[in-house]
Amino acid sequence: MSSFPRSPDELTTEWLTTALGYPVNGYQVVYFSEGTGVMSWVMRVLLETAEDKPSSLIAKFPSSSSVNREGAKRYNMYGREVNFYQEISGSVDLQTPDCYFSEFDESSNDFVILLEDLTEWQIGDQTAGCSLAEAKTLISALARFHASGWEPHHQFPDIPSHGGKQQIEGMEGTYPIGWPVVLEQFGDFIPESIRSAGESIPKHIESLLTTMCQAPVCLTHGDMRLDNIFFKEGEIAVVDWQSICTSAPEQDLAYFITQSVPEDVRKQEDLVAFYHAELTRAGINYDLNQCRERYKVSALYLICYAVVIAGTLDLGNERGKLLGETIIKNTFSALIDLDAFSLLDD
């Protein structure tokens, strides 16, 4: 299909019929509440079709925010996600929604993805947090996913390393823009004693990423937070594959634990040791001390995500502002507990 809708306003019954491969007699777009989706525009589409066909699906389009869309273009986020559903999703051990259609136009950075609507699942909420049982369910699935994409260079040669020049320069350039905004809006969660260390992070981004991206690496989701995770009866499904890359397995682990898991839940159990045990059970021979060291490095590096999201992206609504507050609060609490800023003294 050479052309596709660039926004929900361009959807038609004719296009949906062709894309889905069965007759669609009518449809209705249902927009989610504000704060759903940051880098993309996500909505539910109700379908008038045969009884044996899905009555709804999830559609993804480029963000309506020019700021967020430019950030997605910088890291080829839309192209990465389309490539995941077209080439990779069936080869890894992690449940994802079925993809009915996906296409990306590199020249315009437009895309569309039509996904299974996980109506019987409960989506996570990063602002609300999760229970210990939910955290362990995700971490166990994450270990199996990482094991299935361990040392992925031969199987997935085109997946970029998270430690590439574009990532380094992008974070070095955007972090200093976000840092003063974060201090102004969320400074209550950042103790004075670590503010100078926080400000100095851009000088250390390249060395942190170099350490993270040394072997062994694996296929990583890159945006493993509760808003991208669905739960159902001890199972999980993961969406939003716009940041897929190769990196240390601890990148996904640290991002989830330090920015999505509430402090009181995080302190109930040694979740790094639990992850390592699950990774070992999945067949990977990997040293626990190395896992802990790379977790700490990854957690410190991922302050970049917290600052860039909370300080530079258009969060533009109450839920978005609460998300920014949650990310900053969780991140700095976890980094202090890890004594992660001591890595900057080395």
C-alpha positions in Angstrom: 0.0 0.0 0.0 1.8 3.1 -1.2 -0.3 5.7 0.6 -1.7 5.7 4.1 -3.5 8.2 6.5 -1.2 10.5 8.4 -3.8 11.3 11.1 -7.1 10.0 12.3 -8.9 12.7 10.2 -7.6 10.9 7.0 -9.0 7.5 7.9 -11.7 6.1 5.6 -13.8 2.9 5.5 -12.2 2.1 2.2 -8.6 2.4 3.5 -9.5 0.4 6.7 -11.0 -2.3 4.5 -7.9 -2.6 2.4 -5.5 -2.4 5.3 -7.3 -5.0 7.5 -8.3 -7.3 4.6 -12.0 -7.6 5.5 -15.0 -5.2 5.0 -15.3 -2.3 7.3 -18.7 -0.7 7.0 -18.1 2.2 9.4 -15.9 3.3 12.2 -15.7 5.8 15.1 -12.5 7.3 16.5 -12.5 7.4 20.3 -9.8 9.7 21.7 -8.1 8.8 25.0 -7.8 11.2 27.9 -5.1 13.7 27.9 -1.6 12.4 28.7 -2.0 9.1 26.8 0.9 8.8 24.5 3.9 11.2 24.6 5.8 10.7 21.4 2.8 9.5 19.3 -0.9 10.1 19.0 -2.8 7.0 20.2 -6.5 6.3 19.9 -9.1 3.6 19.8 -11.1 2.9 16.6 -14.5 1.2 16.9 -15.3 -0.8 13.8 -18.6 -1.8 12.2 -17.7 -5.1 10.7 -18.5 -8.8 10.8 -19.1 -10.4 14.2 -16.1 -12.7 13.8 -13.8 -9.7 13.3 -12.4 -7.4 16.0 -14.8 -4.7 17.0 -12.1 -2.3 17.8 -8.4 -1.6 17.3 -5.7 0.8 18.5 -4.3 3.3 15.9 -1.0 5.2 16.3 0.0 8.3 14.3 2.7 10.9 14.7 2.4 13.2 17.7 0.3 16.3 17.2 3.0 18.2 19.2 5.7 19.6 16.9 8.2 19.5 19.7 7.6 15.8 20.4 7.5 14.9 16.8 10.9 16.5 16.2 12.3 14.5 19.0 10.8 11.3 17.5 12.4 12.2 14.2 15.8 12.8 15.8 16.0 9.2 17.0 13.9 7.6 14.1 11.4 6.5 16.7 8.6 5.9 14.3 10.7 4.0 11.8 12.0 1.8 14.6 8.6 0.8 15.8 7.3 0.0 12.4 10.4 -2.1 11.8 9.8 -4.0 15.1 6.3 -5.0 14.1 7.3 -5.9 10.6 10.6 -7.8 11.2 11.2 -8.6 14.9 8.1 -9.1 17.0 7.7 -12.7 16.1 11.3 -13.6 17.0 11.5 -12.5 20.6 10.1 -14.1 23.8 7.7 -11.3 24.9 4.0 -10.9 24.4 2.9 -7.9 22.3 -0.4 -7.0 20.7 -1.0 -8.3 17.2 -0.1 -5.8 14.5 -2.7 -5.6 11.7 -0.9 -2.9 9.6 2.1 -0.7 9.8 3.8 1.6 7.4 6.4 4.4 7.7 7.4 7.2 5.3 11.0 8.1 5.9 10.8 11.3 3.8 8.0 12.8 5.8 8.5 11.0 9.1 4.8 10.0 8.9 3.6 6.6 10.0 0.5 4.6 11.0 0.2 1.4 13.0 -3.0 -0.6 13.7 -2.8 -2.8 16.7 -4.9 -5.3 18.6 -7.0 -3.7 21.2 -6.1 -5.4 24.5 -9.6 -4.8 26.0 -9.4 -7.6 28.5 -6.0 -6.4 29.9 -5.3 -3.6 32.4 -2.8 -1.0 31.3 -0.2 0.2 33.8 -0.1 3.7 35.1 3.3 5.2 35.9 1.8 7.9 38.0 0.0 5.3 40.2 2.8 2.8 40.4 2.5 -0.9 40.8 2.6 -3.7 43.4 5.6 -5.9 44.1 3.8 -8.9 42.4 3.2 -6.8 39.3 6.8 -5.6 39.3 8.1 -9.2 39.6 5.8 -10.4 36.8 7.3 -7.7 34.5 10.9 -8.4 35.5 10.5 -12.1 35.0 9.1 -11.5 31.5 11.9 -8.9 30.9 14.6 -11.5 31.7 13.1 -14.0 29.2 12.9 -11.3 26.5 16.5 -10.3 27.1 17.6 -13.9 26.9 15.9 -14.4 23.6 17.7 -11.4 22.2 21.1 -12.0 23.9 24.1 -10.8 21.8 21.8 -10.0 18.9 24.2 -8.7 16.3 23.8 -11.6 13.9 20.0 -12.0 14.3 19.2 -8.3 14.3 22.1 -6.6 12.6 20.2 -3.4 11.7 19.1 -2.5 15.3 21.1 0.5 16.5 23.2 0.5 19.6 22.0 2.8 22.3 25.6 4.0 22.6 25.8 5.6 19.1 26.9 9.1 18.3 23.3 10.3 17.7 22.2 9.2 21.1 25.2 10.7 22.8 24.9 14.0 21.1 21.2 14.1 21.5 21.3 13.7 25.2 24.3 16.0 25.6 22.3 18.7 23.7 18.8 18.3 25.3 19.8 17.6 29.0 21.1 21.1 29.6 17.8 22.5 28.2 15.7 20.4 30.5 17.7 20.6 33.7 16.8 24.2 34.7 13.1 23.5 33.9 13.2 20.4 36.1 14.8 22.4 38.9 12.2 25.1 38.7 9.1 22.8 38.4 10.2 19.8 40.4 13.1 21.1 42.6 11.4 19.9 45.8 12.4 16.4 44.9 16.1 17.2 44.2 18.2 17.8 47.3 20.6 20.7 47.2 23.5 18.3 48.0 23.2 16.5 44.6 22.2 19.4 42.3 25.8 20.1 41.2 26.2 16.5 40.3 22.9 16.5 38.4 24.0 19.5 36.4 27.3 17.8 35.5 25.7 14.8 33.9 26.2 15.9 30.2 30.0 15.6 30.7 29.6 11.9 31.7 27.0 10.8 29.1 29.5 9.3 26.6 31.5 7.4 29.3 28.3 6.0 30.9 26.9 4.9 27.5 30.3 3.4 26.6 30.2 1.3 29.7 26.6 0.3 29.2 27.0 -0.8 25.6 30.1 -3.0 26.1 29.5 -6.7 25.6 27.4 -8.5 26.6 24.4 -6.6 25.2 21.0 -7.7 24.2 17.9 -6.5 22.4 16.3 -3.9 24.7 12.9 -2.2 24.6 14.3 1.2 25.6 11.1 2.6 27.1 10.2 0.0 29.8 7.8 2.0 31.9 4.4 1.2 33.3 2.4 3.2 30.8 3.7 0.7 28.1 2.8 -2.4 30.0 -0.5 -4.4 30.1 -1.3 -6.9 32.9 -3.7 -9.8 32.9 -3.8 -12.7 35.4 0.0 -13.0 35.9 0.9 -12.2 32.3 2.2 -9.0 30.7 2.1 -7.5 27.2 4.4 -4.7 26.1 3.7 -1.9 23.7 5.5 1.2 22.3 8.6 -0.1 20.6 9.9 3.3 19.3 13.1 3.1 21.3 14.2 -0.5 20.5 18.0 -0.8 20.5 20.9 -2.9 21.7 22.3 -2.1 25.1 23.0 -3.6 28.5 20.1 -5.6 29.7 20.2 -3.5 32.9 19.0 -0.5 30.9 15.4 -1.8 30.7 15.6 -3.1 34.2 16.9 0.2 35.7 14.5 2.3 33.8 11.5 0.3 35.0 12.6 0.0 38.7 14.0 3.5 39.2 11.3 5.4 37.4 8.1 3.3 37.5 8.3 1.3 40.8 7.3 3.3 43.9 9.9 3.7 46.6 8.1 1.6 49.1 7.7 -1.2 46.7 11.2 -1.0 45.4 12.6 -1.4 48.9 10.6 -4.6 49.7 12.9 -7.0 47.8 16.2 -7.1 45.9 14.8 -6.8 42.5 18.2 -6.8 40.7 19.0 -10.2 42.3 15.5 -11.4 41.3 16.1 -10.3 37.7 19.5 -12.0 37.6 18.0 -15.3 38.9 15.3 -15.2 36.2 18.0 -14.4 33.5 20.0 -17.4 34.7 16.9 -19.6 34.6 16.4 -18.5 31.0 19.9 -19.9 30.1 22.2 -16.9 30.4 25.5 -17.3 32.3 26.0 -13.8 33.7 27.8 -12.6 36.8 25.6 -11.1 39.5 28.2 -8.5 40.5 28.5 -7.4 36.9 24.7 -7.1 36.7 24.7 -4.9 39.8 27.5 -2.7 38.6 25.8 -2.2 35.2 22.5 -1.6 36.8 23.9 1.3 38.8 25.6 2.8 35.7 22.4 2.4 33.7 20.3 4.0 36.5 22.6 7.0 36.6 22.6 7.4 32.8 18.8 7.2 32.8 18.5 10.5 34.7 18.8 11.8 31.2 15.5 10.3 30.3 13.8 11.8 33.4 15.2 15.3 32.8 14.5 15.3 29.0 10.9 14.0 29.4 10.0 16.2 32.4 12.0 19.3 31.2 11.8 19.4 27.4 8.8 17.5 26.1 5.3 18.9 25.8 3.5 17.2 28.6 0.8 20.0 28.3 -2.0 18.7 30.6 -2.6 17.7 34.3 -1.8 14.0 33.8 1.4 14.9 31.9 2.5 17.2 34.7 1.9 14.5 37.2 3.9 12.1 35.1 6.8 14.5 35.1 6.6 14.8 38.9 6.5 11.0 39.3 9.5 10.4 37.1 11.6 13.0 38.9 10.6 11.9 42.3 11.2 8.2 41.7 14.4 8.8 39.8 16.2 10.9 42.4 15.0 8.8 45.3 16.4 5.6 43.6 19.7 7.2 42.6 20.3 8.4 46.2 19.5 5.0 47.6 22.0 3.5 45.1 24.7 6.1 45.8 24.8 6.4 42.1 26.2 9.9 42.0 29.4 8.5 43.5 30.2 7.1 40.0 30.9 10.6 38.9 33.9 10.8 41.3 35.7 7.9 39.6 
